[in-house]
Amino acid sequence: MLRFANLALLVLFPLAWAAPMLRAGLLPLFGLEEISVLTGLQALWEKDIFLALIVTFFALFAPYIKTLGLALVQFHLASPRLLPVLHLLGRLAMADIFLIALYIVVAKGVGVGRVETAWGLYLFTACILSSLAISFLTERQQEPPHQS
């Protein structure tokens, strides 16, 4: 079951990256612009390339590489000795770095206005939390039984 939940993340992560996370607008009378992980990264690339590289790694590459690596371990195509490295990648893949950068872009670009959360924020958060849970449970399955 964990194998298939992990494989589902390979589809759900890209969907979460394209889904609207926030809606931001200048004034209540004007329409709100939807911001996704991908559009947030695009805006960040225009403002600060170094920060964009860091955020791209932490928000996109780290969770996806971790998920792929975990799938290889789960299907016995890679050694369980890879799990500590995947655990480290999981810690690096924390969404807070991306969210902080996204708020910076929104704050700089909008200045005055309003921000609303959208369904993509919940999907992205669920993907990150599911990935952490799947990793934890997979590590527990890989551990040899304790001897008394």
N, C-alpha and C positions, 0 to 999 in steps of 0.2 A: 504494500500500500504506500509506503514511504517513497518507493521508487517512482510511482506514477504521480504522486503529489509533487515531487521534485521536478519531474519532466513537465508537469503542467506549468511550473514557474518559468520554463524556457519560452512559453507562449505568453504567459501573463505579464512578465516583466516588460517586454516590448509594448504590449498593449497599455500598460500603466504609464510608460514613458510618453506615449502619444495622447493619453487621456487628459482632459482639462483638470488641473489641480486647483487652480485659483481663477477667480474672475476679478479683474481690476478695472476701475474706471475713474475718470477725473471728477465727474460730478454725478449726482444721483439722476439727473435728467438725461445723461448720455448713456449709450449702451456700454456694457462691460466687455472687456477684451479677455478671452480665455488664455490662460498660461499653462502649458504643460511642461514636463521635464525637458522635452526637446526644444520647445520655443524659448524656455528659460535659458537653456544652454546656448541657443543661437544668440540671444540678446547678450549673454555674458561674453561670448566670443567677440562681439563688437566692442565691448567695454574694457575687458581685462583678459587677455589671452592666457596669462599664467594661471589666474584663478580658474579660468574655463578648463584648462588642462587638468588641474587638480580635481575639480568637480566632475568632469567627464569620467575620470578614472574611478572616483569613489561612487558616483551615482549610477554609472552604466557598466563599466568594465568589471569592477570588483565583484558585484553581485552575480553577474552573468558567468564570469569565469569560475566563481565559487560553485554555482549551480551545476555547471558542466562538469567540474572536477568531482563533485559529490555524486553525480550520475555515474561517472566512470567507476568510482569506488563501489557504489551500490550494485552495479552490474558486473562487478569483479573484473573490470578492464584496467583498473589501477589498484595499487596497493593501499591498504588501510593506513599505511604509514603517511599517506598524503593528508590525512584528516587534520593534523595540527596546522598545516599550512592553510588548509581550507578554513579552519577556525579563525586564523589570523585574517584571512581575506574577508570573512564574515564581519569581523570587527571593523575592518577598514571600510566596508560597504555601508556604513551607517548613513541613513538618510539625512541626519541633522546637518551635515556639511552642505548637502545640496540645498536644503530648505533655507539655511542661513544665507547662502549665496543668492537664492531666488528672492528672498526678502530684500536683499541689498539692491538687486536689479529693479524690483518693484518700487522700492522707496526712492531710488534715484530717478526712475523714469516717470513715476506718477506724481510724487510730491504731495499733492492734495487730492483726496479722493477716497474711494472705498475699495475694500478687498473682501471677497467672499470665497469660502472654500467650495470646491467642486468634487464630484464623485471620484475623480482620478486620484485625489489625495488619499482617500480611503483605500482605493485599490493598491496604490503604491505602498502604503503603510502595511496593508495586509500581506503583500508580497514579501516585504522585508521581514515582518514578524514570522510568517510561515517558513521562510528560508532559515531563519534562526532556529525555529522549533524542529524542522526536519533535520538540520545538522546535528542538533543536540540528540535527538532520538536515534539517528544513524550512528553517532559515536557510541551511544549506550549499547546498541546492538552489536557493535564491533568489539566491545570490550570482552576479554575472556571472563568466565565466571569466577567469582571470588572463592578462594579455598579457605576453609576454617582451620 
